[in-house]
Amino acid sequence: MRNCIGLSILLSLAGNAIAQQPVSMEDLRLLVGISAVEISPDGSTLAVITSRANFADNKNEAQLFAVDASSGATRPLTSARPQVSGPLWSPDGQTLAFLAPDAGGEPQIWLLPIRGGEARCFTSSPTGVDRFSWRPDGAAIAYAAEDEAAQLEGEARHISTIRIGDQDMFLRHAVQPQHIWIQPTRSGPAQRLTSGRWSLEYVLPPSSGASPLSWSKDGTQIAFARVASTDSGKFDEVNAAIVEVATGAIRSLNDIASLQTAPTFSPTDAALVYHSPRDGKPENINDIYLALGPNGAARNLTHDLDRNLYTALWMPDGKQLLVAGNERASVGVWLQPLEGAARALDLDGLVVSGSFGYELSVAGNGAIAFAASRTDKAAEVYVMDSSAAKPRCLTHFNDWTQSRRMAQAERVTWKSAEGFEEDGVITLPSDLSTPRPLVLVIHGGPTSSSKLSFNLMAQLMAAKGWVVFSPNYRGSDNLGNAYAAAIWNDAGAGPGRDVMDGVAELRKRAYVDATRSAVTGWSYGGFMTTWLLGKYPLEWRAGVSGAPVTNWIDMYNLADGNVQMRWSFGGSPWKGEFAAAYREQSPITYATAIKAPTLVMTNLEDFRVPPTQAFELYHALKDNGVETEFVGFQGRTHFSSDPVNARERTRLWIDWVERHLGEPVAEANGSR
């Protein structure tokens, strides 16, 4: 007996020792990504996609699971199928459709009987399927597919020219329009429904997803979003339209020509909602508008909510919507009735996963499913049996996080000189007995926000003994329209003051070493990093500028958004009255003032933030004697998403900061 007791004590001590280990880079092997949470119509089962890193083969492997909504029992639905996405339940809940490659590698719709049986490939689109939607009676599926390129013959087949237009500089081939096809679920080939030089809306990630294909209740119409051209620089010219399934006749929803996305029919009648920036102005947050009939005037449902909303799902009664958007240091989820004020749901401190759209799903019985995390617990799948119920955790994909010593995080607030009530997130090391370095990790976007969700980068940095500060600056979408819109034609100076006001607030705290600070970020975070390094050069020991926007003229000329930059500065930089604003708000203008050792990173075919700007920054630093390194990653992407290079990016980022923070000075916590 004494031996058994002794063994149990040893095991307990060993368990406690394991529990005290902080997060490390090796934990990237354990982290499970969760996406595409879809609850069945009767609320009994959830479809979930997980993603795990396979470092040996350098790929992320996806798997589709079914999760019982009562017990949490989880079973795999796919195996040996490393790519799977977009699960959608049939209206009767008996079949699960999803996208996966066919033998030729093109994504097709597959149908899986949920009670047992093998998945069968349902479509055979030569160009693959981008997205799809079940008809309400389950008898057909509408899907979006790119047109086939014209087949050239003879010597003409060797011509490699591409019409560029308003596209990004790394365009590899001409983009063909996307159109709607319909295929019966029982028998018969797919039938083309729409055609023309115009296209369904499509997107280049990271961004909000492309607008869905939404069937009317009676199955006679499909609402969709269209663009006049496939040029990515003209995606602001997107508008809602409706096609009659029987005839193919298309009409505009309400003759609005731009900035109108995601038209979605009510489940109970002909009403529909769509997304559009407030008052039709692109600098404003995204609101949800209600249209009650053909060519009827639309009404803003969410103006009083005053949050940037990327998700709007009809509730089963057709009288209210489930909407979501960034809310202070979290994600707010509200029930928005068609008449009256929104009501916030109590998520018990959980932060719903997602950035430009959220992992939420609604069942026919009103149950709500979602993926969410906390600062000390990576994402899992949750369900609320009703909008008034408490969330229940169903899965245990990331239980390994419970055996780690997680750094604590909290929301911090301050008031800007202009009177904005501002906020951010700080992640604290376990030992605050002596002043600790302050390391900024600034979010991109800028239409985004830092939240109290699981953040592996912040955890890794806190494990180094650093105070990690993730500020929300004007342009962030978590504090209302006035704050989000304040960045327009003030890309650097105003946001820079916001961040530095937050830094000043933190430097008042005894546990912050005011003499040892680093500033880092990716994308717009790289913009802010470069701006702060140049405008506040004596504040920083080190900088990491990743995928940095440094030159707005390059963004106008070369990025996928290109000419849409005119909305931010009043017009084209090639018109004299606007050129000065582009130069004055470009961090490269002030790069020769940078003093801190700075690591520059970029993807060499980054369509979102072309790497020309990183090259410019590197040479400005190098030619002025600033310690710098310049690292490029391969691929037409804004983020290196393959596991090996994503890990390498994180390693280089943290190592650079660690190497250059230096030792504390005697007057720690003094002013500089």
VOGU-3710 file (C-alpha; in Angstrom, 3 decimals, decimal comma):
1> mrnciglsil> 0,000/0,000/0,000  2,798/2,383/0,924  4,423/1,697/-2,448  1,169/2,568/-4,197  0,855/5,779/-2,183  4,435/6,686/-2,964  3,874/6,092/-6,657  0,755/8,261/-6,668  2,668/11,090/-4,984  5,454/10,825/-7,527
11> lslagnaiaq> 2,962/10,852/-10,374  1,252/13,877/-8,843  4,553/15,719/-8,514  5,464/14,809/-12,074  2,101/16,089/-13,261  2,615/19,367/-11,406  6,066/19,733/-12,950  4,607/19,223/-16,406  1,859/21,723/-15,636  4,478/24,339/-14,842
21> qpvsmedlrl> 6,066/24,165/-18,292  5,387/27,304/-20,356  4,331/27,223/-23,979  7,189/26,479/-26,379  7,752/26,313/-30,121  7,349/22,550/-29,917  3,705/23,084/-29,000  3,067/24,102/-32,600  3,045/20,360/-33,231  0,123/19,964/-30,845
31> lvgisaveis> -2,025/22,951/-31,739  -5,250/21,985/-33,514  -7,010/24,575/-35,629  -10,821/24,498/-35,653  -12,973/25,952/-38,410  -16,170/25,549/-40,408  -18,438/24,733/-37,455  -21,854/23,805/-38,878  -24,751/22,557/-36,761  -27,361/20,218/-38,275
41> pdgstlavit> -30,913/21,508/-38,845  -32,249/19,573/-35,822  -29,365/20,709/-33,612  -28,235/17,162/-32,828  -24,869/17,061/-34,601  -22,090/19,471/-35,482  -19,749/19,196/-38,449  -16,290/20,540/-37,652  -13,040/20,755/-39,583  -9,756/20,422/-37,719
51> sranfadnkn> -6,315/21,272/-39,021  -3,051/19,793/-37,744  0,473/20,637/-38,823  2,466/17,890/-40,514  5,994/19,282/-40,285  7,623/16,263/-41,941  5,668/16,867/-45,166  5,244/20,617/-44,546  1,491/20,713/-44,910  -1,587/21,357/-42,824
61> eaqlfavdas> -3,852/18,332/-42,770  -7,583/18,893/-42,488  -10,108/16,385/-41,203  -13,892/16,514/-40,988  -15,517/15,400/-37,720  -19,062/14,900/-36,477  -19,667/16,036/-32,885  -22,736/14,971/-30,915  -24,382/18,100/-29,505  -25,525/16,337/-26,312
71> sgatrpltsa> -22,555/14,227/-25,285  -19,689/15,762/-27,218  -18,846/12,344/-28,671  -16,603/12,980/-31,661  -16,043/10,769/-34,680  -14,048/11,339/-37,867  -15,981/11,551/-41,108  -13,001/11,714/-43,448  -9,605/10,044/-43,499  -6,695/10,083/-45,957
81> rpqvsgplws> -8,231/13,297/-47,358  -5,838/16,081/-46,329  -7,917/18,828/-47,951  -11,528/19,344/-46,959  -13,576/22,525/-46,469  -16,991/24,152/-46,529  -19,298/21,532/-44,925  -23,032/22,187/-45,306  -25,924/20,027/-44,074  -28,762/19,069/-46,369
91> pdgqtlafla> -32,095/20,590/-45,312  -33,254/17,242/-43,880  -29,967/16,741/-42,025  -29,362/13,308/-43,591  -26,470/14,284/-45,862  -23,363/16,352/-45,326  -21,851/18,065/-48,355  -18,285/19,344/-48,361  -15,522/20,402/-50,747  -12,513/18,177/-51,419
101> pdaggepqiw> -10,251/17,560/-54,425  -11,173/15,022/-57,074  -8,624/12,738/-58,714  -7,407/15,642/-60,832  -6,940/17,939/-57,854  -9,923/20,214/-58,525  -12,193/20,964/-55,530  -15,580/19,314/-56,018  -18,700/18,838/-53,900  -18,824/15,483/-52,125
111> llpirggear> -21,962/14,048/-50,503  -21,713/11,922/-47,361  -24,722/10,069/-45,847  -24,468/10,946/-42,191  -25,887/7,620/-40,964  -23,196/5,631/-42,747  -21,683/5,023/-46,150  -18,933/6,415/-48,328  -18,751/9,947/-49,641  -19,366/10,269/-53,373
121> cftssptgvd> -18,102/12,966/-55,678  -21,199/14,928/-56,692  -19,839/17,496/-59,174  -17,378/17,325/-62,043  -16,705/20,985/-62,745  -13,608/21,289/-64,993  -12,442/24,330/-62,997  -13,565/23,087/-59,595  -16,185/24,479/-57,212  -15,606/27,614/-55,138
131> rfswrpdgaa> -18,733/27,513/-52,893  -22,220/26,035/-52,943  -25,691/26,094/-51,390  -28,504/23,531/-50,948  -31,943/24,352/-52,347  -34,420/24,504/-49,408  -36,106/21,258/-50,502  -32,748/19,476/-50,871  -33,460/18,539/-54,501  -30,606/20,574/-56,012
141> iayaaedeaa> -27,379/22,355/-55,176  -26,268/25,669/-56,646  -22,542/26,189/-56,919  -20,045/28,792/-58,092  -17,394/27,831/-60,634  -14,872/29,757/-62,692  -15,332/29,726/-66,466  -12,912/27,677/-68,517  -10,230/29,686/-70,321  -10,367/29,669/-74,104
151> qlegearhis> -8,249/26,909/-75,645  -5,747/28,351/-78,111  -4,388/26,361/-81,019  -1,272/26,379/-83,149  1,357/29,003/-82,438  -1,179/31,043/-80,476  -1,000/28,513/-77,642  2,493/29,805/-76,817  1,309/33,390/-76,227  1,859/34,218/-72,559
161> tirigdqdmf> 0,452/37,727/-72,348  -2,063/38,601/-69,628  -4,325/41,623/-69,664  -3,370/43,277/-66,390  -5,791/46,127/-65,749  -6,372/46,803/-62,038  -4,734/43,617/-60,760  -1,861/42,876/-58,412  1,726/42,699/-59,657  1,999/38,937/-59,090
171> lrhavqpqhi> -0,909/37,863/-61,274  0,070/34,486/-62,745  -2,763/33,908/-65,194  -5,836/35,658/-66,487  -8,718/35,405/-64,012  -11,915/34,047/-65,534  -15,394/35,077/-64,313  -17,237/32,904/-61,802  -20,835/31,931/-62,504  -23,710/29,927/-61,002
181> wiqptrsgpa> -24,470/26,319/-61,910  -27,274/24,100/-60,585  -27,114/20,334/-60,273  -30,020/18,110/-59,160  -29,163/15,853/-56,231  -30,927/12,759/-57,584  -30,019/12,644/-61,264  -29,083/14,802/-64,190  -26,127/16,960/-65,201  -25,300/20,426/-63,931
191> qrltsgrwsl> -27,001/23,290/-65,767  -25,413/26,679/-66,199  -27,613/29,442/-64,759  -25,641/32,670/-65,342  -23,023/33,836/-67,833  -21,328/36,977/-69,032  -18,147/39,032/-68,654  -19,229/40,055/-65,147  -18,432/37,688/-62,272  -19,697/36,503/-58,957
201> eyvlppssga> -17,786/38,195/-56,185  -14,621/36,329/-55,241  -11,948/37,144/-52,682  -8,241/36,745/-52,044  -7,538/35,809/-48,401  -7,048/37,113/-45,806  -10,398/38,851/-46,087  -14,041/38,223/-45,371  -15,342/35,254/-47,327  -17,019/35,590/-50,689
211> splswskdgt> -20,760/36,219/-50,574  -22,863/33,042/-50,415  -25,416/31,826/-52,916  -28,698/32,246/-51,056  -31,906/30,487/-52,183  -35,321/31,996/-51,594  -37,652/29,944/-49,389  -39,589/28,589/-52,398  -36,450/27,777/-54,371  -37,352/30,003/-57,309
221> qiafarvast> -34,645/32,668/-56,815  -31,004/32,917/-55,784  -29,466/36,041/-54,293  -25,774/36,657/-54,913  -23,150/39,403/-55,110  -21,578/40,321/-58,435  -18,739/42,464/-59,722  -18,536/44,078/-63,139  -15,010/42,787/-63,712  -12,563/40,233/-62,317
231> dsgkfdevna> -10,024/43,003/-61,637  -9,297/42,828/-57,902  -8,839/46,590/-57,745  -12,508/46,993/-58,650  -13,974/44,757/-55,956  -15,519/47,823/-54,331  -17,891/47,793/-57,330  -19,796/44,876/-55,857  -23,583/44,807/-55,664  -26,428/42,457/-54,744
241> aivevatgai> -28,511/40,795/-57,431  -31,218/38,144/-57,752  -31,546/35,546/-60,495  -34,775/33,758/-61,413  -33,920/30,067/-61,506  -36,518/29,183/-64,146  -35,473/31,805/-66,695  -32,008/33,021/-65,725  -33,297/36,590/-65,663  -31,205/38,811/-63,353
251> rslndiaslq> -32,187/42,003/-61,598  -30,403/44,271/-59,178  -31,654/44,114/-55,617  -32,124/47,857/-55,282  -29,902/49,539/-57,883  -27,045/50,163/-55,461  -23,922/49,874/-57,613  -21,174/49,253/-55,079  -20,132/48,169/-51,577  -23,038/45,753/-51,153
261> taptfsptda> -22,305/42,115/-50,248  -23,755/38,886/-48,808  -27,452/39,229/-49,759  -29,247/36,474/-47,827  -32,909/35,479/-48,029  -34,994/35,048/-44,879  -35,904/31,418/-44,115  -39,578/32,349/-43,781  -40,408/34,923/-46,481  -39,071/37,078/-49,301
271> alvyhsprdg> -37,191/39,522/-47,065  -33,421/39,552/-47,251  -30,482/41,275/-45,625  -27,137/42,396/-46,991  -23,919/43,962/-45,723  -22,812/47,482/-46,599  -20,692/50,202/-44,978  -22,733/52,741/-43,069  -24,238/55,385/-45,341  -22,465/53,775/-48,305
281> kpenindiyl> -19,131/55,306/-47,306  -16,166/52,878/-47,404  -14,483/54,480/-44,400  -17,384/53,418/-42,170  -18,035/50,145/-40,359  -20,105/47,373/-41,901  -23,826/47,461/-41,051  -26,625/45,003/-41,847  -29,452/46,293/-44,049  -32,940/44,834/-44,465
291> algpngaarn> -34,743/44,848/-47,829  -38,396/43,783/-47,729  -39,241/43,441/-51,416  -38,134/43,976/-55,011  -36,577/47,420/-55,395  -37,729/48,320/-51,901  -35,776/50,833/-49,878  -33,341/49,166/-47,505  -33,278/49,918/-43,785  -30,182/49,849/-41,571
301> lthdldrnly> -30,875/47,322/-38,808  -27,662/47,675/-36,805  -26,878/51,394/-36,739  -27,479/51,670/-32,998  -25,340/48,621/-32,268  -22,369/50,586/-33,653  -20,015/47,671/-34,274  -18,345/46,380/-37,434  -20,352/43,277/-38,347  -18,969/40,585/-40,638
311> talwmpdgkq> -21,439/37,865/-39,643  -25,233/37,965/-39,881  -27,207/34,707/-39,683  -30,982/34,433/-39,810  -32,609/32,832/-36,778  -35,211/30,153/-37,646  -38,198/32,415/-36,992  -37,070/34,900/-39,642  -37,751/37,731/-37,197  -34,220/38,269/-35,902
321> llvagneras> -30,589/37,774/-36,854  -27,536/36,540/-35,011  -24,826/39,139/-35,663  -21,207/39,285/-34,538  -18,350/41,765/-34,493  -15,305/42,762/-32,498  -16,335/44,233/-29,147  -13,652/45,827/-26,950  -11,179/42,992/-26,272  -13,567/40,236/-27,334
331> vgvwlqpleg> -16,116/39,308/-29,997  -19,660/40,401/-29,341  -22,586/38,230/-30,457  -26,049/39,777/-30,466  -29,612/38,916/-31,392  -30,801/41,728/-33,637  -34,588/41,749/-34,180  -36,055/43,285/-37,310  -37,656/45,826/-34,993  -36,009/47,089/-31,822
341> aaraldldgl> -32,684/46,951/-30,040  -30,096/44,186/-30,171  -29,528/41,890/-27,182  -26,054/40,678/-26,312  -25,535/36,955/-25,716  -23,637/35,857/-22,636  -20,715/33,741/-23,876  -19,159/33,333/-20,431  -15,924/35,080/-21,403  -15,328/33,013/-24,539
351> vvsgsfgyel> -13,968/34,753/-27,634  -15,522/33,421/-30,834  -12,913/32,407/-33,421  -12,507/34,333/-36,648  -11,247/37,673/-37,937  -13,221/38,841/-40,972  -16,117/36,526/-40,247  -16,851/34,301/-37,273  -17,235/30,573/-36,670  -20,940/30,621/-35,813
361> svagngaiaf> -23,834/28,429/-36,929  -27,562/28,321/-36,097  -29,764/25,206/-36,075  -33,425/25,015/-36,996  -34,314/24,645/-33,294  -32,435/27,852/-32,364  -29,313/26,171/-30,953  -26,103/28,069/-31,636  -22,734/26,421/-32,282  -19,368/28,098/-32,491
371> aasrtdkaae> -15,622/27,745/-32,071  -14,042/29,878/-29,355  -11,012/30,254/-27,115  -9,761/31,976/-23,986  -6,332/33,461/-23,410  -5,260/30,306/-21,560  -7,115/27,738/-23,661  -6,914/27,173/-27,408  -10,055/26,883/-29,497  -12,705/24,219/-28,932
381> vyvmdssaak> -16,265/23,724/-30,154  -19,161/25,011/-28,037  -22,936/24,887/-28,235  -25,707/26,960/-26,673  -29,021/25,105/-26,578  -30,775/28,442/-26,986  -29,759/32,067/-27,148  -30,360/32,326/-23,384  -28,401/29,184/-22,437  -24,828/28,977/-21,172
391> prclthfndw> -22,225/27,652/-23,634  -21,216/24,011/-23,245  -17,783/22,815/-24,353  -18,108/19,757/-26,583  -14,591/18,940/-27,773  -11,126/18,333/-26,378  -8,872/18,825/-29,362  -6,605/21,244/-27,489  -6,651/19,807/-23,980  -2,848/19,858/-24,045
401> tqsrrmaqae> -3,021/23,564/-23,179  -4,186/22,611/-19,673  -0,748/21,108/-18,987  1,061/24,375/-19,733  1,745/27,375/-17,551  -0,202/29,930/-19,523  0,613/33,604/-19,214  -2,254/35,709/-17,913  -3,697/38,409/-20,139  -5,929/41,365/-19,431
411> rvtwksaegf> -7,548/44,295/-21,154  -5,811/47,625/-20,569  -7,426/51,004/-21,268  -6,271/54,580/-21,639  -7,544/57,876/-23,000  -5,951/59,469/-26,053  -5,052/63,134/-26,312  -7,988/63,509/-28,758  -10,388/62,060/-26,181  -10,821/58,544/-27,549
421> eedgvitlps> -11,347/55,819/-24,968  -8,828/53,260/-26,194  -7,807/49,733/-25,291  -5,479/46,834/-25,915  -4,376/43,524/-24,461  -1,337/42,868/-22,281  0,062/39,396/-21,690  2,179/39,121/-18,559  5,143/36,889/-17,704  4,870/34,753/-14,588
431> dlstprplvl> 7,604/36,660/-12,704  6,981/40,383/-12,266  9,319/40,824/-9,287  11,648/42,949/-11,420  10,848/45,327/-14,286  10,361/43,482/-17,567  10,904/44,517/-21,206  7,874/45,770/-23,105  7,326/44,173/-26,528  4,594/45,452/-28,829
441> vihggptsss> 2,842/43,068/-31,234  0,578/45,275/-33,339  -2,347/43,768/-35,240  -2,865/44,175/-38,961  -5,924/45,248/-40,870  -6,226/47,966/-39,682  -9,873/46,856/-39,596  -9,369/44,251/-36,893  -8,558/44,226/-33,170  -6,490/42,548/-30,471
451> klsfnlmaql> -8,582/40,302/-28,239  -8,441/38,180/-25,091  -8,285/35,005/-27,169  -5,606/32,334/-27,342  -2,515/33,935/-28,876  0,469/31,660/-29,305  2,873/34,472/-30,238  2,011/36,395/-27,072  2,385/33,233/-24,981  5,814/32,480/-26,469
461> maakgwvvfs> 6,979/36,024/-25,813  5,639/36,086/-22,254  7,533/32,840/-21,646  10,691/34,854/-22,406  9,854/37,157/-19,508  8,462/40,021/-21,590  5,333/42,114/-21,095  3,521/41,785/-24,423  1,342/44,714/-25,493  -1,139/44,392/-28,365
471> pnyrgsdnlg> -2,714/47,836/-28,768  -5,892/48,731/-30,582  -5,397/52,013/-32,426  -7,825/54,176/-34,407  -8,908/52,171/-37,407  -9,507/49,145/-35,169  -13,112/47,987/-35,392  -13,863/47,168/-31,746  -14,944/50,566/-30,412  -17,498/51,919/-32,852
481> nayaaaiwnd> -17,734/53,827/-36,101  -16,122/57,093/-35,017  -12,998/55,264/-33,855  -12,796/53,007/-36,915  -13,295/55,876/-39,374  -10,798/58,198/-37,673  -7,918/56,547/-39,555  -9,116/57,700/-42,954  -6,571/60,134/-44,441  -4,659/59,837/-41,154
491> agagpgrdvm> -2,974/56,476/-41,650  0,056/56,994/-39,418  0,153/60,051/-37,183  -3,131/59,537/-35,326  -2,746/55,776/-34,843  0,874/56,361/-33,837  -0,208/58,720/-31,057  -2,798/56,174/-29,927  -0,165/53,471/-29,553  2,342/55,741/-27,830
501> dgvaelrkra> -0,339/56,917/-25,379  -0,872/53,255/-24,504  2,878/52,711/-24,137  3,098/55,726/-21,819  0,289/54,292/-19,685  2,059/50,950/-19,352  5,402/52,528/-18,528  3,829/53,911/-15,367  3,555/50,343/-14,068  6,327/49,104/-11,800
511> yvdatrsavt> 6,746/45,844/-13,660  7,579/47,550/-17,005  11,172/48,489/-17,810  10,676/51,750/-19,676  14,177/51,587/-21,167  13,748/48,251/-22,939  10,999/48,283/-25,556  10,600/46,640/-28,957  7,943/47,205/-31,587  6,795/44,486/-33,997
521> gwsyggfmtt> 3,967/43,673/-36,361  2,853/42,152/-39,667  0,943/43,777/-42,541  -0,645/46,957/-41,148  1,157/45,976/-37,964  4,321/46,224/-40,070  3,152/49,660/-41,232  2,681/50,802/-37,636  6,036/49,285/-36,624  7,891/51,160/-39,359
531> wllgkyplew> 6,008/54,372/-38,595  6,827/54,200/-34,880  10,472/53,313/-35,528  10,854/56,390/-37,738  8,711/58,896/-35,834  9,756/57,847/-32,309  13,299/56,579/-32,966  14,645/56,838/-29,404  11,880/54,725/-27,865  12,930/51,329/-29,212
541> ragvsgapvt> 15,698/48,790/-28,694  14,514/46,651/-31,636  11,920/46,338/-34,367  10,424/43,575/-36,511  8,629/44,856/-39,588  6,781/42,029/-41,330  5,038/42,395/-44,709  5,196/46,132/-44,083  3,110/48,718/-45,854  5,733/51,464/-46,145
551> nwidmynlad> 4,761/53,247/-49,367  1,133/54,001/-50,167  1,958/54,761/-53,796  3,254/51,203/-54,189  0,037/49,960/-52,635  -2,005/51,981/-55,148  0,015/50,742/-58,113  0,871/47,142/-57,243  -1,388/45,575/-54,556  -4,528/43,534/-55,157
561> gnvqmrwsfg> -6,636/46,380/-53,775  -4,655/48,940/-55,829  -6,929/51,782/-57,005  -9,267/51,311/-54,026  -6,576/53,169/-52,047  -8,168/56,336/-53,435  -10,884/56,044/-50,796  -8,282/56,446/-48,037  -6,620/59,587/-49,376  -9,278/61,392/-51,379
571> gspwkgefaa> -8,087/60,378/-54,835  -5,267/59,054/-56,972  -1,634/59,762/-56,014  -1,108/60,639/-59,674  -3,318/63,684/-59,270  -1,424/66,584/-57,754  -3,916/67,508/-55,067  -3,661/64,068/-53,436  0,004/63,144/-53,935  1,241/64,868/-50,773
581> ayreqspity> -1,094/62,861/-48,539  0,293/59,582/-49,881  3,876/60,681/-49,208  3,215/62,223/-45,796  1,411/59,098/-44,558  4,004/56,628/-45,874  6,482/55,324/-43,264  9,237/55,153/-45,899  9,276/58,955/-45,849  10,673/58,820/-42,304
591> ataikaptlv> 12,715/55,614/-42,542  16,067/57,415/-42,567  15,396/58,457/-38,954  15,217/54,836/-37,724  17,924/53,912/-35,186  16,807/50,549/-33,741  18,069/47,251/-35,185  15,240/46,089/-37,439  14,381/42,736/-38,971  12,464/43,056/-42,248
601> mtnledfrvp> 10,392/40,102/-43,495  8,149/39,633/-46,504  6,602/37,064/-48,797  8,210/37,452/-52,195  4,905/37,240/-54,089  2,691/38,993/-51,571  -0,282/40,274/-53,560  -1,777/42,111/-50,559  1,362/44,041/-49,499  3,828/43,887/-52,411
611> ptqafelyha> 7,423/43,227/-51,257  8,778/46,256/-53,098  8,065/48,143/-49,890  10,138/45,779/-47,762  13,008/46,146/-50,259  12,782/49,925/-49,945  12,818/49,742/-46,154  15,788/47,367/-46,079  17,909/49,621/-48,285  16,920/52,739/-46,324
621> lkdngvetef> 18,095/51,031/-43,131  21,244/49,458/-44,569  22,436/52,583/-46,364  22,109/54,598/-43,161  24,084/52,177/-41,028  21,176/50,649/-39,114  21,623/46,994/-38,159  19,175/45,023/-40,256  18,444/41,673/-41,816  16,045/41,022/-44,678
631> vgfqgrthfs> 14,259/37,679/-44,957  11,984/36,624/-47,802  9,594/33,676/-47,920  8,451/32,002/-51,119  4,875/31,910/-52,319  1,979/33,966/-53,647  0,518/34,656/-50,232  0,280/37,319/-47,542  1,097/34,817/-44,776  3,300/31,748/-44,927
641> sdpvnarert> 0,635/29,257/-43,927  2,614/26,058/-44,417  3,719/24,868/-40,966  7,509/24,872/-41,431  7,718/28,425/-42,762  5,075/29,743/-40,375  7,175/28,356/-37,518  10,354/29,812/-39,009  8,743/33,236/-39,253  7,799/33,060/-35,568
651> rlwidwverh> 11,283/31,854/-34,580  13,060/34,633/-36,485  10,665/37,232/-35,043  11,214/36,231/-31,408  14,954/35,574/-31,784  15,547/39,050/-33,214  13,762/40,732/-30,333  15,573/38,587/-27,765  18,951/39,312/-29,331  18,482/43,090/-29,286
661> lgepvaeang> 16,516/43,946/-26,138  19,797/44,107/-24,228  20,345/44,349/-20,522  18,408/46,647/-18,170  19,940/50,018/-17,329  20,297/51,483/-13,844  17,496/54,003/-14,284  14,914/51,407/-15,257  11,405/52,890/-15,262  12,810/56,364/-15,749
671> sr> 11,690/58,541/-18,626  13,602/58,595/-21,869
//
